[in-house]
């Protein structure tokens, strides 16, 4: 009975997130039916990618639930989680596609894309929070929080790589040499790539400050409940 009670909140959260994502997909389907245009199909694919790190995060949390120390398999799962996590936040950059097309009202496109962005952020932040708690179990709360912010900085850089250089998650496996060259060039020659740091910095400010607010709110709610 206790196990059922513990799993119920997790199931409820997942169902709620899934229903919210279905709403986004429904808005996209309605647009396609009305306009006959499928130019925003990539939103559905990006949302699917946004869900993947949540699965890895939950898997990692279940594996480490009763372990004193994580093993090498847990670390590998963590790397896969990190590799896919930027996809959750990358949806923010899809707002660049909002423009008056004459196919539907631009306000409809704003609402639809906002729905996708919010769902991407929700699964992304929940995924990060889960791993944050795993790290806190093996270190301190302060170090775990710093870890979470470093991860968001890396995600911000990954957003730049995806939007400007068109690199994808699977390129880590398909073309690691090309990806490493582009990344190292920006580290070695920062003056030649000022846009890299501007874009990364702006996204980190947004993502990091939002997570800080969410994290603080969870602490307040936990304290209030206790």
N, C-alpha and C positions, 0 to 999 in steps of 0.2 A: 504493500500500500504506500509506503514511504517513497518508493522509487517512482510510482505513478505521480505522486504529488510533486516530486522534484522535476519531473520531465514536463509536466503540464505547462508551466510558464514558458519554457523553451519552445514547446510546440505552439503555444499561443502567439509568441513573438514571430516565429517563422510563418505561421498562417497569416498573421496580420501583414507582414512584409510582402508575402506572396500576393495577397489580395490587392495591396497597394500597387504592386508592379503590374498586376493584371489590368488595373485601371489605366495605367500608362499605355499598355499595349492596346487596350480598347480605344483610347483616344487616337492612337496612331491608325488603327484599323478603320475607324470612322472617317479619318481624314483621307485615307486611301480610297475608300468607297465613294466619298463625295467628290474628290478631285480627280480620281483616276491616276494620280501620280504616286509613285513609290520612292521618290527621291529621299525620303527620310527613313527608309527601311533600316539604315545603319543604327538608328536609335535602339531598335529591338535587339540587335546583335550586341551593341555596347552594354545594354542592360543585362543580357545573359552573362557576358564576361564579368560584369560587376558583381554577380552573385557567386562566382567561383571562389574567391578568397574567403567568403563567409563559410563555405563548406570546409575549406582547409582549416580555418580557425576553429570551427567546432570540433573537427576531427582531432586537432592538436590538443584542445582542452580536455577532450574525453580520454585521450591517451595519457596525459600527464596528471590526471585527476588524483591518482593514488601513488604517484611516483615521487621518490625523494629527489631524483635528478633526471633530467631528460636524457634520452639515449640518442644515438646517431640518426635513427629513423625519425624521431621528433624534429631534429634539426633540419633534415631534408624536407619534411612537411612544412617547416617554417620558411624555408627558402622558396618553396613553391607558392606559399601564401604571399610572401613578399613580391614574387614575380608577377602575380596576378592582381595584387591590391591596387596599383595605380589605375586599373581599369574602372574601379568604383568611383574614383574622383575625376577621371578623365571626361566624364559626361558633362562636367561644367564647361569645358572648352567647346562642346557642341553648340553652345548658345551663339557661337559665331555665325551659325547658319541662319539665324533669324533675320528675315528680310521680307519685304512685301513682294509676294509672288503673283497675286491675283487669283490664286487657286482657292484659297479660303481666307478668312479674316486673319490678319497678322496677330490679332489678340488671341485667336485660337491657337496659332503656332506657339505663341509665348506661353500660354497655359499648358499646352501639351509638352513642350520641352522642359518647362519648369517641373512638371510632374516626373519626367525621366531623371532630371538632375537631382531632385529631392530623394527619389528612391535610390539612386546611385550613392548619394551621400549617406543615407540611412544604413544601407547594407555595409558600406565602407567603414563608417564609424563604429558600428556594432562589431564588425569583424576586428577592427583595431582594438576596441575595448576588451574583447575576449582574449586576444593575445597579450594585451597590456596586463591583464590579470594573471595570465600564465607566467609572464616574466616577473611580476611582483612576487609570485610564490617562491621564486628561486633567487631573488635579490631583495632590494628594498623598494618601497613605494616611490621614493624620489627617483631612483635609477630607472624604474619601470616607466615613470612619466617622461623622463628624458628620452628613453628609448622610443616611446610613442611619438614624440615630437621629431626625433631624428628620422623615423620612418615616414612621417608626413613631409619632411624636407626632401627625402628621396622620391616620394610620390610626386611632389611638385616638379622636381627635375625630370621625372619620367613623363609628366604631362607635356613639358616642353619638347622632349624627344619625340613624343607621339604626334604632337600638333605641328611642329615646325620641320622636323626631320623625317617624320612618317615612320618611325620605328614602332614595331609591335612586340607584344610579350613573347611570342614564339620566335622572334628574331634572336633571342638569347640563345636558342638552340640551333636555329637555322643558319644564322649569320653572325656568330659571336665576334668574329674578327672585325667585321665592319662596324658593329656597334661599339666595340672597345675602342676602335680608332676614333670615332666621332666623340666619344666621351672623353678620352684621354687628350684629344686635341683642345677641347674646351677647358681642361684643367691646366694643361701646359701653357696654352696661349689665351688666358682669360681676357686680355685687352682686345683681342680680335673677335671676341664673342660676347660683347656686353649684353646683348639681348637675352642670352642664355640666363644670366644672373638676374636680370630685371624680371623676366617671366617667372623664373623659379622663385624669386623672392616674393613677388606679388601673390602667387598661388600659395606659398607657404604661410604668408601672413593671414590669408583667408582661411586656409585649412587648419593651421595651427591654433589660431585664436578661437575658431569655432569649436574645435575639440577641447580646448581649455575650458570654454564655457560649459560644454556638455559634461565634461568630467567633473567640474565643480558642482554642477546641478545634481549629478548622481550622488556626490558626497553629501550634499545637503539633504537630499531625499532619504538616503540611508540613515543619516543621523536623526532626521525627523521621525522616521519609522521606528527607530530603536528607542 
